[in-house]
């Protein structure tokens, strides 16, 4: 899970991680009422070797 100021930033981080390793991407962010920012939950394959 990542936390970001806005959805655009959260999806940019997800895209950067997806370019380097296998992830199951998310298609929407969540927001807690009364809390700043958004959260994006996705799953990273920790068994795959990272591509640098």
Phi and psi restraints in degrees (range 20) as a CNS / XPLOR table:
assign (resid 1 and name C) (resid 2 and name N)
       (resid 2 and name CA) (resid 2 and name C) 1.0 -122.9 20.0 2
assign (resid 2 and name N) (resid 2 and name CA)
       (resid 2 and name C) (resid 3 and name N) 1.0 153.7 20.0 2
assign (resid 2 and name C) (resid 3 and name N)
       (resid 3 and name CA) (resid 3 and name C) 1.0 -117.2 20.0 2
assign (resid 3 and name N) (resid 3 and name CA)
       (resid 3 and name C) (resid 4 and name N) 1.0 139.6 20.0 2
assign (resid 3 and name C) (resid 4 and name N)
       (resid 4 and name CA) (resid 4 and name C) 1.0 -146.5 20.0 2
assign (resid 4 and name N) (resid 4 and name CA)
       (resid 4 and name C) (resid 5 and name N) 1.0 166.2 20.0 2
assign (resid 4 and name C) (resid 5 and name N)
       (resid 5 and name CA) (resid 5 and name C) 1.0 -68.9 20.0 2
assign (resid 5 and name N) (resid 5 and name CA)
       (resid 5 and name C) (resid 6 and name N) 1.0 -31.4 20.0 2
assign (resid 5 and name C) (resid 6 and name N)
       (resid 6 and name CA) (resid 6 and name C) 1.0 -152.4 20.0 2
assign (resid 6 and name N) (resid 6 and name CA)
       (resid 6 and name C) (resid 7 and name N) 1.0 169.3 20.0 2
assign (resid 6 and name C) (resid 7 and name N)
       (resid 7 and name CA) (resid 7 and name C) 1.0 -63.6 20.0 2
assign (resid 7 and name N) (resid 7 and name CA)
       (resid 7 and name C) (resid 8 and name N) 1.0 -37.7 20.0 2
assign (resid 7 and name C) (resid 8 and name N)
       (resid 8 and name CA) (resid 8 and name C) 1.0 -59.5 20.0 2
assign (resid 8 and name N) (resid 8 and name CA)
       (resid 8 and name C) (resid 9 and name N) 1.0 -43.7 20.0 2
assign (resid 8 and name C) (resid 9 and name N)
       (resid 9 and name CA) (resid 9 and name C) 1.0 -67.0 20.0 2
assign (resid 9 and name N) (resid 9 and name CA)
       (resid 9 and name C) (resid 10 and name N) 1.0 -43.3 20.0 2
assign (resid 9 and name C) (resid 10 and name N)
       (resid 10 and name CA) (resid 10 and name C) 1.0 -60.3 20.0 2
assign (resid 10 and name N) (resid 10 and name CA)
       (resid 10 and name C) (resid 11 and name N) 1.0 -44.0 20.0 2
assign (resid 10 and name C) (resid 11 and name N)
       (resid 11 and name CA) (resid 11 and name C) 1.0 -70.8 20.0 2
assign (resid 11 and name N) (resid 11 and name CA)
       (resid 11 and name C) (resid 12 and name N) 1.0 -29.1 20.0 2
assign (resid 11 and name C) (resid 12 and name N)
       (resid 12 and name CA) (resid 12 and name C) 1.0 -66.6 20.0 2
assign (resid 12 and name N) (resid 12 and name CA)
       (resid 12 and name C) (resid 13 and name N) 1.0 -41.4 20.0 2
assign (resid 12 and name C) (resid 13 and name N)
       (resid 13 and name CA) (resid 13 and name C) 1.0 -64.6 20.0 2
assign (resid 13 and name N) (resid 13 and name CA)
       (resid 13 and name C) (resid 14 and name N) 1.0 -43.3 20.0 2
assign (resid 13 and name C) (resid 14 and name N)
       (resid 14 and name CA) (resid 14 and name C) 1.0 -59.4 20.0 2
assign (resid 14 and name N) (resid 14 and name CA)
       (resid 14 and name C) (resid 15 and name N) 1.0 -43.5 20.0 2
assign (resid 14 and name C) (resid 15 and name N)
       (resid 15 and name CA) (resid 15 and name C) 1.0 -63.6 20.0 2
assign (resid 15 and name N) (resid 15 and name CA)
       (resid 15 and name C) (resid 16 and name N) 1.0 -40.4 20.0 2
assign (resid 15 and name C) (resid 16 and name N)
       (resid 16 and name CA) (resid 16 and name C) 1.0 -63.4 20.0 2
assign (resid 16 and name N) (resid 16 and name CA)
       (resid 16 and name C) (resid 17 and name N) 1.0 -41.7 20.0 2
assign (resid 16 and name C) (resid 17 and name N)
       (resid 17 and name CA) (resid 17 and name C) 1.0 -68.5 20.0 2
assign (resid 17 and name N) (resid 17 and name CA)
       (resid 17 and name C) (resid 18 and name N) 1.0 -38.6 20.0 2
assign (resid 17 and name C) (resid 18 and name N)
       (resid 18 and name CA) (resid 18 and name C) 1.0 -64.3 20.0 2
assign (resid 18 and name N) (resid 18 and name CA)
       (resid 18 and name C) (resid 19 and name N) 1.0 -28.8 20.0 2
assign (resid 18 and name C) (resid 19 and name N)
       (resid 19 and name CA) (resid 19 and name C) 1.0 -71.2 20.0 2
assign (resid 19 and name N) (resid 19 and name CA)
       (resid 19 and name C) (resid 20 and name N) 1.0 -19.9 20.0 2
assign (resid 19 and name C) (resid 20 and name N)
       (resid 20 and name CA) (resid 20 and name C) 1.0 -107.2 20.0 2
assign (resid 20 and name N) (resid 20 and name CA)
       (resid 20 and name C) (resid 21 and name N) 1.0 -24.3 20.0 2
assign (resid 20 and name C) (resid 21 and name N)
       (resid 21 and name CA) (resid 21 and name C) 1.0 -155.8 20.0 2
assign (resid 21 and name N) (resid 21 and name CA)
       (resid 21 and name C) (resid 22 and name N) 1.0 170.4 20.0 2
assign (resid 21 and name C) (resid 22 and name N)
       (resid 22 and name CA) (resid 22 and name C) 1.0 -78.2 20.0 2
assign (resid 22 and name N) (resid 22 and name CA)
       (resid 22 and name C) (resid 23 and name N) 1.0 129.0 20.0 2
assign (resid 22 and name C) (resid 23 and name N)
       (resid 23 and name CA) (resid 23 and name C) 1.0 -136.4 20.0 2
assign (resid 23 and name N) (resid 23 and name CA)
       (resid 23 and name C) (resid 24 and name N) 1.0 156.7 20.0 2
assign (resid 23 and name C) (resid 24 and name N)
       (resid 24 and name CA) (resid 24 and name C) 1.0 -97.2 20.0 2
assign (resid 24 and name N) (resid 24 and name CA)
       (resid 24 and name C) (resid 25 and name N) 1.0 101.1 20.0 2
assign (resid 24 and name C) (resid 25 and name N)
       (resid 25 and name CA) (resid 25 and name C) 1.0 -70.7 20.0 2
assign (resid 25 and name N) (resid 25 and name CA)
       (resid 25 and name C) (resid 26 and name N) 1.0 154.5 20.0 2
assign (resid 25 and name C) (resid 26 and name N)
       (resid 26 and name CA) (resid 26 and name C) 1.0 -99.0 20.0 2
assign (resid 26 and name N) (resid 26 and name CA)
       (resid 26 and name C) (resid 27 and name N) 1.0 155.9 20.0 2
assign (resid 26 and name C) (resid 27 and name N)
       (resid 27 and name CA) (resid 27 and name C) 1.0 -114.5 20.0 2
assign (resid 27 and name N) (resid 27 and name CA)
       (resid 27 and name C) (resid 28 and name N) 1.0 0.0 20.0 2
assign (resid 27 and name C) (resid 28 and name N)
       (resid 28 and name CA) (resid 28 and name C) 1.0 -151.7 20.0 2
assign (resid 28 and name N) (resid 28 and name CA)
       (resid 28 and name C) (resid 29 and name N) 1.0 155.0 20.0 2
assign (resid 28 and name C) (resid 29 and name N)
       (resid 29 and name CA) (resid 29 and name C) 1.0 -99.9 20.0 2
assign (resid 29 and name N) (resid 29 and name CA)
       (resid 29 and name C) (resid 30 and name N) 1.0 164.5 20.0 2
assign (resid 29 and name C) (resid 30 and name N)
       (resid 30 and name CA) (resid 30 and name C) 1.0 -122.2 20.0 2
assign (resid 30 and name N) (resid 30 and name CA)
       (resid 30 and name C) (resid 31 and name N) 1.0 153.9 20.0 2
assign (resid 30 and name C) (resid 31 and name N)
       (resid 31 and name CA) (resid 31 and name C) 1.0 -134.0 20.0 2
assign (resid 31 and name N) (resid 31 and name CA)
       (resid 31 and name C) (resid 32 and name N) 1.0 132.0 20.0 2
assign (resid 31 and name C) (resid 32 and name N)
       (resid 32 and name CA) (resid 32 and name C) 1.0 -86.0 20.0 2
assign (resid 32 and name N) (resid 32 and name CA)
       (resid 32 and name C) (resid 33 and name N) 1.0 126.9 20.0 2
assign (resid 32 and name C) (resid 33 and name N)
       (resid 33 and name CA) (resid 33 and name C) 1.0 -56.1 20.0 2
assign (resid 33 and name N) (resid 33 and name CA)
       (resid 33 and name C) (resid 34 and name N) 1.0 131.7 20.0 2
assign (resid 33 and name C) (resid 34 and name N)
       (resid 34 and name CA) (resid 34 and name C) 1.0 83.4 20.0 2
assign (resid 34 and name N) (resid 34 and name CA)
       (resid 34 and name C) (resid 35 and name N) 1.0 -6.0 20.0 2
assign (resid 34 and name C) (resid 35 and name N)
       (resid 35 and name CA) (resid 35 and name C) 1.0 -107.4 20.0 2
assign (resid 35 and name N) (resid 35 and name CA)
       (resid 35 and name C) (resid 36 and name N) 1.0 143.5 20.0 2
assign (resid 35 and name C) (resid 36 and name N)
       (resid 36 and name CA) (resid 36 and name C) 1.0 -75.6 20.0 2
assign (resid 36 and name N) (resid 36 and name CA)
       (resid 36 and name C) (resid 37 and name N) 1.0 152.5 20.0 2
assign (resid 36 and name C) (resid 37 and name N)
       (resid 37 and name CA) (resid 37 and name C) 1.0 81.4 20.0 2
assign (resid 37 and name N) (resid 37 and name CA)
       (resid 37 and name C) (resid 38 and name N) 1.0 -175.6 20.0 2
assign (resid 37 and name C) (resid 38 and name N)
       (resid 38 and name CA) (resid 38 and name C) 1.0 -130.6 20.0 2
assign (resid 38 and name N) (resid 38 and name CA)
       (resid 38 and name C) (resid 39 and name N) 1.0 166.3 20.0 2
assign (resid 38 and name C) (resid 39 and name N)
       (resid 39 and name CA) (resid 39 and name C) 1.0 -126.9 20.0 2
assign (resid 39 and name N) (resid 39 and name CA)
       (resid 39 and name C) (resid 40 and name N) 1.0 147.0 20.0 2
assign (resid 39 and name C) (resid 40 and name N)
       (resid 40 and name CA) (resid 40 and name C) 1.0 -132.1 20.0 2
assign (resid 40 and name N) (resid 40 and name CA)
       (resid 40 and name C) (resid 41 and name N) 1.0 121.8 20.0 2
assign (resid 40 and name C) (resid 41 and name N)
       (resid 41 and name CA) (resid 41 and name C) 1.0 -108.1 20.0 2
assign (resid 41 and name N) (resid 41 and name CA)
       (resid 41 and name C) (resid 42 and name N) 1.0 125.7 20.0 2
assign (resid 41 and name C) (resid 42 and name N)
       (resid 42 and name CA) (resid 42 and name C) 1.0 -145.3 20.0 2
assign (resid 42 and name N) (resid 42 and name CA)
       (resid 42 and name C) (resid 43 and name N) 1.0 167.5 20.0 2
assign (resid 42 and name C) (resid 43 and name N)
       (resid 43 and name CA) (resid 43 and name C) 1.0 -114.8 20.0 2
assign (resid 43 and name N) (resid 43 and name CA)
       (resid 43 and name C) (resid 44 and name N) 1.0 129.3 20.0 2
assign (resid 43 and name C) (resid 44 and name N)
       (resid 44 and name CA) (resid 44 and name C) 1.0 -100.4 20.0 2
assign (resid 44 and name N) (resid 44 and name CA)
       (resid 44 and name C) (resid 45 and name N) 1.0 134.1 20.0 2
assign (resid 44 and name C) (resid 45 and name N)
       (resid 45 and name CA) (resid 45 and name C) 1.0 -82.1 20.0 2
assign (resid 45 and name N) (resid 45 and name CA)
       (resid 45 and name C) (resid 46 and name N) 1.0 101.7 20.0 2
assign (resid 45 and name C) (resid 46 and name N)
       (resid 46 and name CA) (resid 46 and name C) 1.0 -77.7 20.0 2
assign (resid 46 and name N) (resid 46 and name CA)
       (resid 46 and name C) (resid 47 and name N) 1.0 -8.4 20.0 2
assign (resid 46 and name C) (resid 47 and name N)
       (resid 47 and name CA) (resid 47 and name C) 1.0 -88.5 20.0 2
assign (resid 47 and name N) (resid 47 and name CA)
       (resid 47 and name C) (resid 48 and name N) 1.0 -13.3 20.0 2
assign (resid 47 and name C) (resid 48 and name N)
       (resid 48 and name CA) (resid 48 and name C) 1.0 -89.4 20.0 2
assign (resid 48 and name N) (resid 48 and name CA)
       (resid 48 and name C) (resid 49 and name N) 1.0 138.4 20.0 2
assign (resid 48 and name C) (resid 49 and name N)
       (resid 49 and name CA) (resid 49 and name C) 1.0 -70.7 20.0 2
assign (resid 49 and name N) (resid 49 and name CA)
       (resid 49 and name C) (resid 50 and name N) 1.0 135.5 20.0 2
assign (resid 49 and name C) (resid 50 and name N)
       (resid 50 and name CA) (resid 50 and name C) 1.0 -68.9 20.0 2
assign (resid 50 and name N) (resid 50 and name CA)
       (resid 50 and name C) (resid 51 and name N) 1.0 143.6 20.0 2
assign (resid 50 and name C) (resid 51 and name N)
       (resid 51 and name CA) (resid 51 and name C) 1.0 -98.3 20.0 2
assign (resid 51 and name N) (resid 51 and name CA)
       (resid 51 and name C) (resid 52 and name N) 1.0 119.5 20.0 2
